């Protein structure tokens, strides 16, 4: 069957996708543990057929393994066996990298997710490099995530936040020598007309990214995409 269930875990919601149009969601947040996640997934997808799972997770990973608990969820994620608990093969990737993979159309692309935090990834050729740009120093002793994430929007107000986003993403495009920047995440919808070299992402691209995780190079069983870690 080779049908992929894509699970995109954000700081506010967990989105479940079985196609680019069929999706469901449930609440995320500081009380969401891996055990609760699995129970919610099983309940929400009881009438969906799938035989593999792609899971976008908001934390650094190494070789597909979660390295530390994320800021916006409960504890207990490191070492969790998703294949055993979900009963299907699972591939885990950083959530921003998964949406970036679904947004990629060649060249050197920088993805920035403007959501609860700041998701980021760099893609070129068949390489996907998840980044952790949110902790970069920015402004007067703060971090870049403080300025252009959801809490930056709440603190600064929309008008000032938009100016901060414009300044920050322009600098990052130059720093990574990117051909173009895709701006995704829940707050990207607040952006107005974007200049040349910038494009608006879409949450549905996470589904395409999750499917691409299972692609293989022609005539081989080798994964097509190199997830750099």
C-alpha positions in Angstrom: 0.0 0.0 0.0 2.8 2.4 0.9 0.5 5.1 2.3 2.2 7.6 4.6 0.7 9.1 7.7 2.4 12.5 8.3 2.5 13.8 11.9 3.6 17.4 12.3 4.1 18.3 16.0 4.0 22.0 16.7 4.0 24.0 19.9 0.2 24.6 19.7 -1.2 21.7 17.7 -0.3 18.3 16.3 -1.5 18.0 12.7 -2.2 14.7 11.1 -2.2 14.3 7.3 -3.0 11.3 5.2 -3.1 13.4 2.0 -2.6 17.1 1.1 -6.3 17.6 1.7 -7.2 15.1 4.5 -6.0 16.4 7.8 -6.9 16.4 11.5 -5.4 18.0 14.5 -5.4 18.0 18.3 -3.9 20.2 21.0 -0.1 20.2 21.7 1.7 22.1 24.5 3.5 21.6 27.7 1.4 18.7 28.9 1.9 16.6 25.7 4.0 13.5 26.5 5.0 10.8 24.0 2.5 8.4 25.6 -0.3 10.9 25.2 0.8 11.7 21.6 0.5 8.0 20.6 -2.9 7.7 22.3 -4.2 10.8 20.5 -2.8 9.6 17.1 -4.4 6.2 17.5 -7.8 7.7 18.4 -7.7 10.4 15.6 -6.6 7.9 12.9 -8.7 4.9 13.8 -10.5 5.0 10.4 -7.3 5.8 8.3 -5.2 3.1 6.6 -1.5 3.7 6.5 1.6 1.5 6.6 4.4 4.0 7.5 4.7 7.2 9.5 6.7 10.4 9.0 7.0 12.4 12.2 8.1 16.0 12.3 9.4 16.8 15.8 10.3 20.3 17.2 13.8 19.4 18.5 17.3 18.6 17.3 17.8 15.0 16.0 20.8 12.9 15.2 20.5 9.9 12.8 16.7 10.1 13.2 16.9 10.0 17.0 15.6 12.8 19.3 18.5 14.4 21.2 16.7 16.4 23.8 13.2 17.3 25.0 11.7 20.3 23.2 10.9 23.6 24.9 7.2 23.5 24.3 6.3 19.9 25.2 6.4 17.6 28.2 9.5 15.5 29.1 10.3 12.0 28.1 10.9 12.1 24.4 14.5 11.0 24.2 14.8 7.3 23.5 11.0 6.8 22.8 10.4 3.9 20.4 7.8 5.3 18.0 7.9 2.2 15.7 6.9 0.0 18.6 4.2 2.3 20.0 2.6 3.1 16.6 3.0 -0.4 15.2 4.5 0.8 11.9 7.9 1.9 10.5 8.5 5.5 11.5 11.0 8.1 10.3 11.5 11.1 12.5 12.8 14.5 11.2 12.9 18.0 12.6 9.5 19.5 12.0 10.8 22.6 10.2 13.0 20.4 8.0 10.0 18.3 7.0 8.0 21.3 5.9 11.2 22.6 4.2 11.6 19.3 2.3 8.0 19.6 1.0 8.6 23.3 0.0 11.9 22.6 -1.9 12.1 23.1 -5.7 15.8 23.2 -6.4 18.8 25.5 -5.8 19.9 26.6 -2.3 16.8 27.2 -0.1 16.6 28.5 3.4 13.4 27.7 5.3 12.3 29.7 8.3 9.2 28.7 10.3 7.6 31.6 12.1 5.6 29.8 14.7 5.7 29.1 18.5 9.5 29.2 18.0 11.7 29.7 15.0 12.1 26.6 12.8 14.9 26.5 10.3 16.5 24.3 7.6 18.9 24.7 4.7 18.4 22.5 1.5 20.5 22.1 -1.6 20.7 19.3 -4.2 19.5 16.2 -2.2 20.7 17.5 1.2 18.6 18.6 4.1 20.4 20.3 6.9 18.1 21.1 9.9 19.3 24.2 11.7 18.8 25.7 15.2 18.8 29.4 14.5 16.4 30.4 17.2 19.2 30.8 19.8 21.3 33.1 17.7 22.1 36.4 19.6 19.9 39.2 18.4 19.2 42.8 19.5 20.1 43.9 22.9 21.2 40.7 24.6 18.2 38.7 23.3 17.8 35.8 20.8 16.4 36.0 17.3 13.6 33.7 18.3 12.5 36.3 20.9 11.9 38.8 18.2 10.3 36.9 15.3 8.5 34.0 17.0 4.9 34.0 18.4 6.1 35.6 21.6 7.9 38.3 19.7 4.6 39.1 17.9 2.7 39.2 21.2 5.4 41.5 22.8 6.0 43.8 19.9 2.7 44.1 18.2 2.1 43.3 14.5 3.6 46.5 13.0 6.9 46.3 14.8 7.1 42.5 14.5 6.8 42.8 10.7 9.8 45.1 10.6 11.8 42.7 12.8 10.9 39.8 10.5 11.9 41.8 7.4 15.3 42.7 8.9 16.1 39.3 10.3 15.1 37.2 7.3 17.0 39.5 4.9 20.2 39.1 7.0 19.8 35.3 7.2 19.3 35.0 3.4 22.6 36.8 2.9 24.4 34.8 5.6 23.4 31.5 4.1 23.9 32.6 0.5 20.4 31.3 -0.2 18.9 31.5 -3.7 15.5 31.9 -2.0 13.9 31.8 1.4 10.6 30.1 2.2 8.7 31.5 5.1 6.4 29.0 6.8 4.9 28.5 10.2 1.6 29.7 11.6 2.4 33.4 11.7 3.7 33.6 8.1 0.1 34.3 7.0 0.5 37.7 8.6 3.2 38.8 6.2 2.2 41.1 3.3 3.6 41.1 -0.2 7.1 39.5 -0.2 10.1 40.8 -2.2 11.9 38.8 -4.8 13.8 35.9 -3.4 11.2 35.2 -0.7 8.2 32.9 -0.9 5.3 32.0 1.4 5.2 28.4 2.6 2.2 26.3 3.4 1.4 23.9 6.2 0.2 21.3 3.6 3.8 21.1 2.3 4.6 19.1 5.4 2.7 16.3 3.9 4.8 16.3 0.8 7.9 16.5 2.9 6.8 13.5 5.0 6.2 11.5 1.8 9.6 12.5 0.3 11.3 11.1 3.4 10.5 7.6 2.1 11.7 8.2 -1.5 14.6 6.2 -2.8 17.2 6.9 -5.4 16.2 5.4 -8.8 16.9 1.6 -9.0 18.1 1.4 -5.3 16.8 1.2 -1.8 19.0 4.1 -0.7 17.1 7.1 0.6 16.9 9.8 -2.0 17.4 12.6 0.5 20.4 13.0 2.7 19.3 14.3 6.1 22.4 15.8 7.5 23.0 15.3 11.2 
